[in-house]
């Protein structure tokens, strides 16, 4: 599991054991998620210059909600509270 950039209000994690390679997350937020060589979702590094993603927080949440196995975990960066799933 890797976390997102510090500019997002979310901490993003991927539970690789739950990913079944549907790639909805990649289709919705391709600048945040990609499939690795094992065809399992990972979180991309943000833009090295801006340390941000093109996708906004709403799009990141939509990508998480699109995962049929709920492999993407979204937490509030300030409180650590799990927001999804």
MDTraj code that builds the backbone (N, CA, C; nanometers):
import mdtraj as md
import numpy as np

residues = "UNK UNK UNK UNK UNK UNK UNK UNK UNK UNK UNK UNK UNK UNK UNK UNK UNK UNK UNK UNK UNK UNK UNK UNK UNK UNK UNK UNK UNK UNK UNK UNK UNK UNK UNK UNK UNK UNK UNK UNK UNK UNK UNK UNK UNK UNK UNK UNK UNK UNK UNK UNK UNK UNK UNK UNK UNK UNK UNK UNK UNK UNK UNK UNK UNK UNK UNK UNK UNK UNK UNK UNK UNK UNK UNK UNK UNK UNK UNK UNK UNK UNK UNK UNK UNK".split()
xyz = np.array([
    [0.0842, -0.1179, 0.0000],
    [0.0000, 0.0000, 0.0000],
    [0.0887, 0.1242, 0.0000],
    [0.0489, 0.2242, -0.0801],
    [0.1195, 0.3520, -0.0823],
    [0.0177, 0.4630, -0.0634],
    [0.0617, 0.5738, -0.0132],
    [-0.0268, 0.6865, 0.0109],
    [-0.0198, 0.7862, -0.1031],
    [-0.1215, 0.8706, -0.1115],
    [-0.1283, 0.9723, -0.2151],
    [-0.0430, 1.0928, -0.1773],
    [-0.0456, 1.1936, -0.2628],
    [0.0297, 1.3155, -0.2368],
    [-0.0267, 1.3873, -0.1153],
    [0.0550, 1.4707, -0.0562],
    [0.0120, 1.5422, 0.0637],
    [-0.0833, 1.6565, 0.0323],
    [-0.1072, 1.6877, -0.0938],
    [-0.1976, 1.7973, -0.1259],
    [-0.3429, 1.7512, -0.1321],
    [-0.3676, 1.6233, -0.1414],
    [-0.5036, 1.5713, -0.1401],
    [-0.5543, 1.5707, 0.0028],
    [-0.6849, 1.5850, 0.0189],
    [-0.7409, 1.5746, 0.1541],
    [-0.7546, 1.4289, 0.1968],
    [-0.7179, 1.3371, 0.1067],
    [-0.7296, 1.1944, 0.1327],
    [-0.5944, 1.1269, 0.1423],
    [-0.5922, 1.0211, 0.2221],
    [-0.4865, 0.9209, 0.2167],
    [-0.5475, 0.8069, 0.1359],
    [-0.4790, 0.7634, 0.0333],
    [-0.5295, 0.6582, -0.0550],
    [-0.4431, 0.5348, -0.0355],
    [-0.5091, 0.4216, -0.0158],
    [-0.4389, 0.2947, -0.0031],
    [-0.5059, 0.1922, -0.0937],
    [-0.4279, 0.0966, -0.1402],
    [-0.4818, -0.0139, -0.2188],
    [-0.4507, -0.1436, -0.1463],
    [-0.5548, -0.2205, -0.1189],
    [-0.5371, -0.3535, -0.0615],
    [-0.5175, -0.4492, -0.1788],
    [-0.3932, -0.4788, -0.2083],
    [-0.3591, -0.5582, -0.3260],
    [-0.4207, -0.6980, -0.3213],
    [-0.4476, -0.7495, -0.2030],
    [-0.5052, -0.8834, -0.1934],
    [-0.6510, -0.8856, -0.2397],
    [-0.7150, -0.7705, -0.2475],
    [-0.8542, -0.7633, -0.2914],
    [-0.8690, -0.7270, -0.4391],
    [-0.7651, -0.6739, -0.5002],
    [-0.7739, -0.6273, -0.6391],
    [-0.7884, -0.7455, -0.7352],
    [-0.8874, -0.7341, -0.8265],
    [-0.9096, -0.8391, -0.9263],
    [-0.8899, -0.7870, -1.0691],
    [-0.8204, -0.6761, -1.0828],
    [-0.7751, -0.6238, -1.2132],
    [-0.8863, -0.5740, -1.3042],
    [-0.9975, -0.5293, -1.2488],
    [-1.1050, -0.4753, -1.3312],
    [-1.0625, -0.3431, -1.3945],
    [-0.9845, -0.2643, -1.3235],
    [-0.9250, -0.1382, -1.3700],
    [-1.0236, -0.0231, -1.3845],
    [-1.1366, -0.0280, -1.3153],
    [-1.2259, 0.0888, -1.3142],
    [-1.1524, 0.2105, -1.2601],
    [-1.0711, 0.1904, -1.1587],
    [-0.9970, 0.3015, -1.0993],
    [-0.9052, 0.3679, -1.2020],
    [-0.8427, 0.2878, -1.2852],
    [-0.7537, 0.3399, -1.3893],
    [-0.8328, 0.4179, -1.4931],
    [-0.9503, 0.3665, -1.5301],
    [-1.0339, 0.4347, -1.6290],
    [-1.0827, 0.5697, -1.5768],
    [-1.1101, 0.5786, -1.4470],
    [-1.1649, 0.7020, -1.3897],
    [-1.0552, 0.7997, -1.3495],
    [-0.9494, 0.7511, -1.2903],
    [-0.8416, 0.8379, -1.2405],
    [-0.7063, 0.7797, -1.2795],
    [-0.6807, 0.7772, -1.4084],
    [-0.5585, 0.7176, -1.4622],
    [-0.4302, 0.7876, -1.4206],
    [-0.4410, 0.9100, -1.3721],
    [-0.3204, 0.9780, -1.3242],
    [-0.2870, 0.9371, -1.1809],
    [-0.3814, 0.8701, -1.1139],
    [-0.3621, 0.8271, -0.9748],
    [-0.3340, 0.6772, -0.9668],
    [-0.4061, 0.5994, -1.0468],
    [-0.3971, 0.4528, -1.0397],
    [-0.3450, 0.3949, -1.1706],
    [-0.2759, 0.2826, -1.1598],
    [-0.2359, 0.2037, -1.2752],
    [-0.2262, 0.0587, -1.2311],
    [-0.2231, -0.0305, -1.3283],
    [-0.2011, -0.1718, -1.2991],
    [-0.0534, -0.2005, -1.3166],
    [0.0023, -0.2755, -1.2235],
    [0.1440, -0.3101, -1.2315],
    [0.1640, -0.4327, -1.3201],
    [0.2813, -0.4877, -1.3211],
    [0.3134, -0.6040, -1.4035],
    [0.2321, -0.7278, -1.3694],
    [0.1796, -0.7335, -1.2481],
    [0.0944, -0.8442, -1.2067],
    [-0.0529, -0.8139, -1.2327],
    [-0.0797, -0.7003, -1.2960],
    [-0.2159, -0.6530, -1.3244],
    [-0.2953, -0.6254, -1.1973],
    [-0.2265, -0.5745, -1.0959],
    [-0.2860, -0.5350, -0.9690],
    [-0.2718, -0.3829, -0.9575],
    [-0.3759, -0.3178, -0.9052],
    [-0.3752, -0.1724, -0.8938],
    [-0.2681, -0.1239, -0.7965],
    [-0.2025, -0.0159, -0.8378],
    [-0.1090, 0.0555, -0.7522],
    [-0.1389, 0.2047, -0.7652],
    [-0.0853, 0.2802, -0.6725],
    [-0.1009, 0.4246, -0.6757],
    [0.0244, 0.4836, -0.7400],
    [0.0031, 0.5648, -0.8421],
    [0.1142, 0.6316, -0.9091],
    [0.1693, 0.7436, -0.8212],
    [0.2914, 0.7796, -0.8481],
    [0.3493, 0.8963, -0.7830],
    [0.2850, 1.0217, -0.8451],
    [0.2605, 1.1246, -0.7638],
    [0.2061, 1.2479, -0.8206],
    [0.3091, 1.3175, -0.9084],
    [0.2645, 1.4178, -0.9805],
    [0.3531, 1.4964, -1.0655],
    [0.4732, 1.5428, -0.9822],
    [0.5956, 1.5164, -1.0282],
    [0.7135, 1.5490, -0.9460],
    [0.7322, 1.6990, -0.9218],
    [0.6845, 1.7810, -1.0139],
    [0.7015, 1.9262, -0.9971],
    [0.5992, 1.9848, -0.9014],
    [0.4740, 1.9450, -0.9168],
    [0.3671, 2.0045, -0.8356],
    [0.3304, 1.9206, -0.7144],
    [0.3732, 1.7929, -0.7127],
    [0.3390, 1.6981, -0.6055],
    [0.1883, 1.6767, -0.5944],
    [0.1174, 1.6933, -0.7056],
    [-0.0281, 1.6763, -0.7074],
    [-0.0686, 1.5833, -0.8215],
    [-0.1937, 1.5421, -0.8159],
    [-0.2555, 1.4659, -0.9236],
    [-0.3456, 1.5592, -1.0023],
    [-0.3728, 1.5239, -1.1275],
    [-0.4688, 1.5984, -1.2072],
    [-0.6099, 1.5744, -1.1553],
    [-0.6388, 1.4522, -1.1158],
    [-0.7715, 1.4175, -1.0631],
    [-0.7942, 1.4874, -0.9297],
    [-0.9143, 1.5433, -0.9136],
    [-0.9470, 1.6065, -0.7860],
    [-0.9962, 1.5015, -0.6866],
    [-1.0212, 1.5443, -0.5642],
    [-1.0604, 1.4503, -0.4588],
    [-1.1917, 1.3798, -0.4898],
    [-1.2865, 1.4488, -0.5518],
    [-1.4140, 1.3846, -0.5868],
    [-1.3926, 1.2722, -0.6875],
    [-1.3034, 1.2932, -0.7828],
    [-1.2741, 1.1910, -0.8831],
    [-1.2033, 1.0722, -0.8191],
    [-1.1143, 1.0992, -0.7259],
    [-1.0449, 0.9911, -0.6554],
    [-1.1455, 0.9072, -0.5766],
    [-1.2400, 0.9730, -0.5106],
    [-1.3432, 0.8992, -0.4356],
    [-1.4302, 0.8183, -0.5312],
    [-1.4645, 0.8744, -0.6455],
    [-1.5438, 0.8024, -0.7452],
    [-1.4689, 0.6780, -0.7922],
    [-1.3399, 0.6914, -0.8149],
    [-1.2595, 0.5758, -0.8563],
    [-1.2616, 0.4676, -0.7487],
    [-1.2499, 0.5077, -0.6241],
    [-1.2541, 0.4100, -0.5140],
    [-1.3897, 0.3403, -0.5092],
    [-1.4962, 0.4174, -0.5220],
    [-1.6310, 0.3603, -0.5163],
    [-1.6603, 0.2693, -0.6361],
    [-1.5860, 0.2853, -0.7443],
    [-1.6088, 0.2040, -0.8636],
    [-1.5465, 0.0650, -0.8527],
    [-1.4638, 0.0445, -0.7540],
    [-1.3953, -0.0847, -0.7387],
    [-1.4942, -0.1901, -0.6886],
    [-1.5137, -0.2981, -0.7651],
    [-1.6129, -0.3981, -0.7259],
    [-1.5765, -0.4761, -0.6001],
    [-1.4502, -0.4765, -0.5622],
    [-1.4091, -0.5501, -0.4423],
    [-1.3723, -0.4581, -0.3256],
    [-1.3918, -0.3302, -0.3437],
    [-1.3582, -0.2292, -0.2428],
    [-1.2123, -0.2409, -0.1980],
    [-1.1243, -0.2565, -0.2959],
    [-0.9813, -0.2693, -0.2679],
    [-0.9150, -0.1349, -0.2410],
    [-0.9827, -0.0252, -0.2747],
    [-0.9261, 0.1081, -0.2534],
    [-0.9833, 0.1653, -0.1245],
    [-0.8938, 0.2031, -0.0362],
    [-0.9313, 0.2572, 0.0943],
    [-0.9013, 0.4068, 0.0939],
    [-1.0005, 0.4846, 0.1347],
    [-0.9853, 0.6296, 0.1415],
    [-0.9980, 0.6719, 0.2880],
    [-0.8991, 0.7476, 0.3349],
    [-0.9002, 0.8003, 0.4710],
    [-0.8859, 0.9520, 0.4674],
    [-0.9442, 1.0172, 0.5664],
    [-0.9288, 1.1614, 0.5816],
    [-0.7870, 1.1898, 0.6285],
    [-0.7154, 1.2749, 0.5570],
    [-0.5762, 1.3030, 0.5891],
    [-0.5615, 1.3678, 0.7278],
    [-0.6533, 1.4541, 0.7662],
    [-0.6409, 1.5247, 0.8941],
    [-0.6747, 1.4376, 1.0134],
    [-0.7804, 1.3574, 1.0025],
    [-0.8270, 1.2807, 1.1181],
    [-0.7838, 1.1346, 1.1161],
    [-0.7497, 1.0843, 0.9988],
    [-0.7173, 0.9426, 0.9845],
    [-0.8394, 0.8537, 0.9763],
    [-0.9590, 0.9142, 0.9842],
    [-1.0841, 0.8377, 0.9780],
    [-1.1013, 0.7754, 0.8404],
    [-1.1376, 0.6480, 0.8381],
    [-1.1640, 0.5813, 0.7119],
    [-1.2981, 0.6292, 0.6563],
    [-1.2964, 0.6793, 0.5338],
    [-1.4162, 0.7316, 0.4688],
    [-1.4784, 0.6320, 0.3737],
    [-1.3951, 0.5434, 0.3159],
    [-1.4446, 0.4408, 0.2241],
    [-1.3466, 0.3255, 0.2253],
    [-1.3871, 0.2014, 0.2168],
    [-1.5263, 0.1576, 0.2312],
    [-1.5703, 0.1630, 0.3747],
])
top = md.Topology()
chain = top.add_chain()
for i, resn in enumerate(residues, 1):
    res = top.add_residue(resn, chain, resSeq=i)
    for name in ("N", "CA", "C"):
        top.add_atom(name, md.element.get_by_symbol(name[0]), res)
traj = md.Trajectory(xyz[None], top)
